[in-house]
Every structure is written in structure tokens, then in C-alpha cells.
């Protein structure tokens, strides 16, 4: 399992730096460790924000903090550790791609218009003007939120994510370690490598998902 120090040393190696850091928290006293400690959290969080990685996805029932705000029926508090909100779901949905619609005392699952694919509920993230706290606005009662959060434990990262992260960190280290025009050129080259390995990592992560949209009503399935 890779550690933060392993990732930092990989980033340095990608730059051709022969130094090996021993600790980032606290830094071991070397200039390399100081720069790695400064830029590693930024590089890590930037990559995690760019894609909903499977290792970073959570779901919770949201806490209601208000109702009828700016045309939305409900206002919920954002989780403290939220990085990106991914979906608002009805807690009674049979899967992540279905939205139950209610008719008096009976629940029917109608397909949403659009190629027979079900969709989660609409939502909007903003700041409550009264409390100045981050909130989520939606029309979904008793909402469940699927979201990504920052994962700091590198043992949960995939090998391809680690490689992309090392290149991202290397792109940030190039300026202070190499300096001048050389540092700028190397930083640009490292950034292009990030995109390559990020594409590989996201494709690998996407392959871990297997969900088929289902027709949930008896009158639809009976026609098949």
C-alpha cells in the first residue's frame, strides 16, 4: 500500500530529483519535504474534486433546516465533509436511477421522459443567506444525498489514481524545485501526463459500476 511519503517520493523521482523525503507531517527539514507538505493536499483534493471516485462516495439522509426557499420546497444542511454533491434520491427509490412518483396512497414508478432512463431529483447547492452555512435546495422530501468526500488515506487509492496524483504533485513541485523557464516547461509536461493517467484512472473506476436501468411498472414490463 502506498503512503503519502511514497507518493511524494514518486513525484520527486518524476522530476529527476534524487532526494528522498522521510516525513511530510511534520516535514523532515529538507526543502523537498517542505514543498511536498505544502502542495500534496492541494494536488490530492484537486484530483478528487474532478471525478466521483468510487473510493470517495458516501450516502446519507439529509438534515432538514428549512422549507420553501427560492422556489425549492426543502432546504437541507450539507454534510461537513462534502466535496461534491452527486445526486439527490428519494429514499423509496428501488435503485439509484429511479424516481418514485406518488398517487394518493399508491406508489407508481413511471419512467421519466427521455429514452426510458430514470433520473434522480433536481437540486442546487448554495449558501443560506441567514446562517451563511452551505445548504442543498431540492423538492425532494426526506432526501438522501449521494456525494463525494475528501479521502486522505492513500491506502484506499487505486494504483492509477496514485500515479495521476504523483504527476499532479510533480507539476506543482516543478516551479519551486527547478525554477525559471525550465520549471515552467517541466510543470506543463507533468500536467499533460496528469491528463493521460487521469483518463486511465477514471475509466478503470467507471468499470466498477454495473447498473442497468429497470422498468418498474407492471404495465411496462408486461409489454416486454
QUIBELUR-V852060 format. One record per pair of residues at least 24 apart in sequence whose C-alpha atoms are under 10 Angstrom apart, sorted by the first residue. I is the first residue (numbers start at 1). J is the second residue. D is the distance in Angstrom with one decimal. If there is no record, write none. Layout:
I_J_D + I_J_D
This chain:
1_154_7.8 + 1_155_5.4 + 1_156_8.5 + 1_157_8.9 + 1_158_9.6 + 1_159_9.1 + 2_153_9.5 + 2_154_6.3 + 2_155_6.0 + 2_156_9.1 + 2_157_8.4 + 2_158_9.6 + 2_159_8.5 + 2_162_8.0 + 3_153_8.1 + 3_154_5.8 + 3_155_6.8 + 3_157_10.0 + 3_162_9.7 + 4_36_9.6 + 4_37_9.4 + 4_40_8.3 + 4_41_9.9 + 4_152_9.0 + 4_153_8.3 + 4_154_6.6 + 4_155_9.2 + 4_162_9.8 + 4_166_9.9 + 5_33_9.0 + 5_36_9.0 + 5_37_9.5 + 5_40_9.9 + 5_154_10.0 + 6_154_9.7 + 6_162_9.6 + 6_166_9.2 + 7_36_9.5 + 7_40_8.9 + 7_154_8.8 + 7_162_7.0 + 7_163_8.1 + 7_165_7.6 + 7_166_5.7 + 7_167_9.4 + 7_169_8.5 + 7_170_9.8 + 8_32_8.9 + 8_33_8.1 + 8_35_9.7 + 8_36_6.2 + 8_37_8.6 + 8_39_9.8 + 8_40_7.5 + 8_165_9.3 + 8_166_6.8 + 8_167_9.8 + 8_169_7.5 + 8_170_8.3 + 8_173_9.9 + 9_33_9.2 + 9_36_8.9 + 9_166_8.5 + 9_170_9.7 + 10_162_9.4 + 10_163_8.4 + 10_165_9.6 + 10_166_6.1 + 10_167_8.4 + 10_169_9.3 + 10_170_8.5 + 11_36_8.8 + 11_40_9.9 + 11_163_8.8 + 11_164_9.8 + 11_165_8.4 + 11_166_4.7 + 11_167_6.1 + 11_168_8.1 + 11_169_6.0 + 11_170_4.7 + 11_171_8.5 + 11_172_9.6 + 11_173_8.1 + 11_174_9.6 + 11_190_9.7 + 12_36_8.9 + 12_166_8.5 + 12_167_9.4 + 12_169_8.7 + 12_170_6.5 + 12_173_7.9 + 12_174_8.9 + 12_177_9.4 + 13_166_9.5 + 13_170_8.7 + 14_166_8.1 + 14_167_7.4 + 14_169_9.8 + 14_170_6.8 + 14_171_9.6 + 14_174_9.9 + 14_186_10.0 + 14_190_8.5 + 15_167_9.2 + 15_170_6.5 + 15_171_8.7 + 15_173_8.3 + 15_174_7.0 + 15_177_8.9 + 15_178_8.6 + 15_183_9.6 + 15_186_7.8 + 15_187_9.2 + 15_190_8.6 + 17_174_10.0 + 17_177_8.6 + 17_178_9.3 + 31_176_9.5 + 31_177_8.5 + 32_173_8.4 + 32_176_9.3 + 32_177_7.6 + 35_169_9.8 + 35_172_8.9 + 35_173_6.8 + 35_176_7.7 + 35_177_8.4 + 36_169_7.6 + 36_170_9.0 + 36_172_8.9 + 36_173_7.2 + 38_172_9.8 + 38_173_9.6 + 39_168_9.5 + 39_169_6.7 + 39_170_9.3 + 39_171_9.9 + 39_172_6.7 + 39_173_7.5 + 40_165_8.7 + 40_166_9.0 + 40_168_8.8 + 40_169_6.1 + 40_170_9.4 + 40_172_8.7 + 40_173_9.4 + 41_150_10.0 + 41_152_8.5 + 41_169_9.1 + 42_168_9.4 + 42_169_8.4 + 42_172_9.2 + 43_164_9.7 + 43_165_6.6 + 43_166_8.5 + 43_167_9.2 + 43_168_5.8 + 43_169_5.5 + 43_170_9.2 + 43_171_9.1 + 43_172_7.8 + 44_150_8.5 + 44_151_8.7 + 44_152_8.1 + 44_154_9.7 + 44_161_9.7 + 44_162_9.4 + 44_164_9.7 + 44_165_6.4 + 44_166_9.1 + 44_168_8.1 + 44_169_8.0 + 45_83_8.7 + 45_149_9.4 + 45_150_6.6 + 45_151_8.5 + 45_152_8.9 + 45_165_9.6 + 46_150_9.8 + 46_165_9.2 + 46_168_8.8 + 47_150_10.0 + 47_161_8.6 + 47_164_8.2 + 47_165_7.0 + 47_168_8.0 + 47_194_9.4 + 47_198_8.3 + 48_83_8.2 + 48_84_9.2 + 48_148_8.3 + 48_149_8.2 + 48_150_6.8 + 48_151_8.1 + 48_161_9.3 + 48_165_9.4 + 49_83_6.5 + 49_84_6.8 + 49_148_8.1 + 49_149_8.5 + 49_150_8.2 + 50_84_9.1 + 50_198_9.5 + 50_202_9.8 + 51_84_9.0 + 51_148_8.9 + 51_198_9.3 + 51_201_9.9 + 51_202_7.3 + 51_205_9.6 + 52_83_9.5 + 52_84_7.8 + 52_85_9.4 + 52_86_7.8 + 52_147_8.0 + 52_148_6.1 + 52_149_9.0 + 52_202_8.7 + 52_205_9.0 + 52_206_9.3 + 53_148_7.5 + 53_149_9.4 + 53_151_9.9 + 53_157_9.2 + 53_158_9.7 + 53_161_9.3 + 53_201_9.2 + 53_202_7.5 + 53_205_6.6 + 53_206_8.3 + 54_148_8.4 + 54_156_9.9 + 54_157_9.5 + 54_158_9.8 + 54_202_9.6 + 54_205_6.5 + 54_206_8.2 + 54_208_7.9 + 54_209_8.7 + 55_148_8.7 + 55_149_9.2 + 55_150_9.6 + 55_151_7.8 + 55_156_6.5 + 55_157_7.0 + 55_158_8.5 + 55_205_8.9 + 56_82_9.9 + 56_83_9.2 + 56_84_10.0 + 56_147_8.1 + 56_148_5.1 + 56_149_5.5 + 56_150_6.6 + 56_151_6.0 + 56_152_9.7 + 56_156_8.9 + 56_157_9.2 + 57_82_9.6 + 57_83_9.7 + 57_84_9.3 + 57_85_9.7 + 57_86_8.8 + 57_146_7.0 + 57_147_5.6 + 57_148_4.4 + 57_149_6.5 + 57_150_9.2 + 57_151_9.5 + 58_82_9.1 + 58_85_9.9 + 58_86_9.7 + 58_145_8.2 + 58_146_5.8 + 58_147_5.5 + 58_148_6.1 + 58_149_7.3 + 59_85_9.9 + 59_86_9.6 + 59_87_9.3 + 59_88_9.5 + 59_89_9.7 + 59_144_6.8 + 59_145_5.4 + 59_146_4.3 + 59_147_6.2 + 59_148_8.6 + 60_88_10.0 + 60_143_8.7 + 60_144_5.6 + 60_145_5.5 + 60_146_6.8 + 60_147_8.5 + 61_88_9.7 + 61_89_9.5 + 61_90_9.9 + 61_91_8.2 + 61_142_7.2 + 61_143_6.1 + 61_144_4.4 + 61_145_6.3 + 61_146_9.1 + 62_88_9.6 + 62_136_9.0 + 62_141_9.7 + 62_142_7.2 + 62_143_5.9 + 62_144_5.9 + 62_145_6.6 + 63_135_9.9 + 63_142_8.4 + 63_143_8.5 + 63_144_9.5 + 64_135_9.5 + 64_136_9.5 + 64_137_10.0 + 64_141_9.0 + 64_142_8.0 + 64_143_8.7 + 65_128_9.8 + 65_135_8.4 + 65_136_9.6 + 66_128_9.7 + 66_135_9.6 + 66_137_9.3 + 67_137_8.9 + 67_138_9.5 + 67_139_9.4 + 67_141_9.9 + 68_137_9.1 + 68_138_9.4 + 68_139_8.9 + 69_128_9.5 + 69_137_7.6 + 69_138_9.2 + 70_137_8.8 + 71_137_9.2 + 71_138_9.1 + 71_139_8.9 + 72_122_9.8 + 72_123_8.6 + 72_124_9.1 + 72_136_9.8 + 72_137_6.0 + 72_138_5.5 + 72_139_5.6 + 72_140_9.1 + 73_137_7.6 + 73_138_6.3 + 73_139_4.7 + 73_140_7.4 + 73_141_8.1 + 74_123_9.8 + 74_136_8.3 + 74_137_5.8 + 74_138_5.5 + 74_139_5.7 + 74_140_6.9 + 74_141_6.9 + 74_142_9.1 + 74_143_9.0 + 75_123_9.7 + 75_124_9.6 + 75_125_9.6 + 75_126_10.0 + 75_128_8.9 + 75_135_6.5 + 75_136_5.7 + 75_137_4.6 + 75_138_6.6 + 75_139_8.6 + 75_140_9.5 + 75_141_9.6 + 75_143_9.9 + 76_125_9.6 + 76_128_9.9 + 76_134_8.9 + 76_135_5.5 + 76_136_5.1 + 76_137_6.4 + 76_138_8.2 + 76_141_9.9 + 76_142_9.5 + 76_143_8.4 + 76_145_9.9 + 77_125_9.8 + 77_127_9.7 + 77_128_9.3 + 77_133_7.8 + 77_134_6.6 + 77_135_4.6 + 77_136_6.2 + 77_137_9.0 + 78_125_8.3 + 78_126_9.4 + 78_127_9.7 + 78_133_8.3 + 78_134_5.8 + 78_135_5.0 + 78_136_6.1 + 78_137_9.8 + 78_145_9.1 + 78_147_9.9 + 79_134_8.8 + 79_135_8.8 + 79_136_9.7 + 79_145_9.2 + 79_147_9.0 + 79_149_9.2 + 80_134_9.0 + 80_149_9.2 + 81_147_9.4 + 81_148_8.5 + 81_149_5.6 + 81_150_7.0 + 81_151_9.6 + 82_146_9.7 + 82_147_6.5 + 82_148_6.1 + 82_149_4.8 + 82_150_7.4 + 83_147_7.2 + 83_148_5.4 + 83_149_4.6 + 83_150_6.2 + 83_151_9.8 + 84_125_9.6 + 84_146_9.0 + 84_147_5.7 + 84_148_5.2 + 84_149_6.9 + 84_150_9.3 + 85_123_9.1 + 85_124_9.1 + 85_125_7.9 + 85_136_8.8 + 85_145_7.3 + 85_146_6.5 + 85_147_4.5 + 85_148_6.6 + 85_149_9.0 + 86_120_9.6 + 86_123_9.7 + 86_145_7.5 + 86_146_5.4 + 86_147_4.9 + 86_148_7.1 + 87_119_9.2 + 87_120_6.2 + 87_121_7.2 + 87_122_8.0 + 87_123_8.0 + 87_143_9.8 + 87_144_8.2 + 87_145_5.9 + 87_146_5.1 + 87_147_6.9 + 88_119_9.7 + 88_120_5.9 + 88_121_5.4 + 88_122_7.0 + 88_123_6.8 + 88_124_9.8 + 88_136_9.4 + 88_137_9.9 + 88_138_7.9 + 88_139_9.6 + 88_140_7.6 + 88_142_10.0 + 88_143_6.3 + 88_144_5.7 + 88_145_4.8 + 88_146_6.4 + 88_147_8.9 + 89_119_9.0 + 89_120_5.5 + 89_121_6.0 + 89_122_9.1 + 89_140_7.6 + 89_141_9.5 + 89_142_9.0 + 89_143_6.0 + 89_144_5.1 + 89_145_6.3 + 89_146_7.7 + 90_120_7.7 + 90_121_7.6 + 90_140_6.6 + 90_141_7.5 + 90_142_7.1 + 90_143_5.7 + 90_144_6.3 + 90_145_9.0 + 91_140_9.5 + 91_141_8.9 + 91_142_7.0 + 91_143_6.5 + 91_144_5.9 + 91_145_9.4 + 92_142_9.6 + 92_143_9.8 + 92_144_9.6 + 93_120_9.1 + 94_214_9.4 + 94_216_8.5 + 95_120_9.8 + 95_211_8.7 + 95_212_9.7 + 95_213_8.8 + 95_214_8.9 + 96_120_7.1 + 96_146_9.2 + 96_211_8.5 + 96_213_9.2 + 97_121_9.9 + 97_211_8.3 + 97_212_8.6 + 97_213_6.5 + 97_214_8.3 + 98_213_7.9 + 98_214_8.1 + 98_215_9.0 + 98_216_8.5 + 100_216_9.4 + 108_216_8.3 + 108_217_6.9 + 108_218_9.5 + 109_215_8.1 + 109_216_5.7 + 109_217_5.7 + 109_218_9.3 + 110_215_8.2 + 110_216_7.4 + 110_217_6.8 + 110_220_9.1 + 111_214_9.3 + 111_215_7.2 + 111_216_8.2 + 111_217_8.6 + 111_220_9.3 + 116_213_8.2 + 116_214_8.8 + 116_215_8.0 + 117_212_9.5 + 117_213_6.2 + 117_214_8.2 + 117_215_8.8 + 118_213_6.9 + 118_214_8.3 + 118_215_8.9 + 119_213_9.8 + 158_201_7.8 + 158_204_9.1 + 158_205_8.5 + 159_201_8.2 + 160_197_6.6 + 160_198_7.5 + 160_199_9.4 + 160_200_6.9 + 160_201_5.0 + 160_202_8.6 + 160_203_10.0 + 160_204_8.2 + 160_205_9.4 + 161_194_9.7 + 161_197_7.6 + 161_198_6.8 + 161_199_9.7 + 161_200_8.6 + 161_201_5.5 + 161_202_8.2 + 161_204_9.6 + 161_205_9.2 + 162_197_9.3 + 162_198_9.6 + 162_201_9.0 + 163_193_9.5 + 163_194_8.3 + 163_197_6.8 + 163_198_8.5 + 163_201_8.8 + 164_190_9.7 + 164_191_9.4 + 164_193_7.6 + 164_194_5.1 + 164_195_7.7 + 164_196_8.0 + 164_197_5.1 + 164_198_5.5 + 164_199_9.0 + 164_200_9.0 + 164_201_7.7 + 165_194_7.5 + 165_197_8.9 + 165_198_8.5 + 166_190_9.3 + 166_193_9.9 + 166_194_8.4 + 167_191_6.9 + 167_192_8.9 + 167_193_6.5 + 167_194_5.5 + 167_195_9.2 + 167_197_8.6 + 167_198_9.7 + 168_192_9.3 + 168_193_8.3 + 168_194_5.8 + 168_195_9.1 + 168_198_9.6 + 169_194_9.4 + 170_194_9.5
